[in-house]
Amino acid sequence: WTPRRGVVFGSLADSVNHLSLNASASGLFAHIVTSNRRTYSLVERALVASGLPAAAINLVVIPAHLHAEWTQFETVLRLFRFANQTEGSLYLRSHHPLLYLSA
């Protein structure tokens, strides 16, 4: 896949890290990337109904006008320098669930 105008790599929001990420007491969280308020509302309600506290939901808003020309966005996650490398390696191999929803 190659975009029509080339690939742009840039940040659309503040960095998310272990100090800024909202999570539940047990460490669970959701990271939602959308430009649609209704989509966010539907996903938020489903997550809360599943037992995730609303305070553990993190939202990154993609400006709606970008969808006219750019249709693919990525969230990049960099993990390194674990305090305990054995536990860090287990975490990286744990295959956390990822859901991609498209409306």
Steps between C-alpha positions, in 0.01 A plus 500: 500500500634841404314823572436737211708783643775321688531405862480763769634414842390744762337522839136596521479509878709509814722203570345224704721331755478318830471833683221643283298188419171463686460146630292303748639398839594164346679664205234448232440778250353577160662724239248633246602686184211659309371819344136415555324595824223244447752220442681597821174504694400153375841350576518670839157364599599148391825516697328627814229234464777239483632617837776745406475822704432806283804663661720231339402597146750711307394694190712631215302718261591495132392827334205411277631696200797263474269219389448670164851403387655282771324180591759307699630595841726309736564503869866435569598340828861485613589294805850463636711513812278288721589506870476121485597373154351153561160651580538744211565217256192314628295817453616540141411138421157516666308603185266755652167527319469757225173582331467704182150630442403679182171678447 
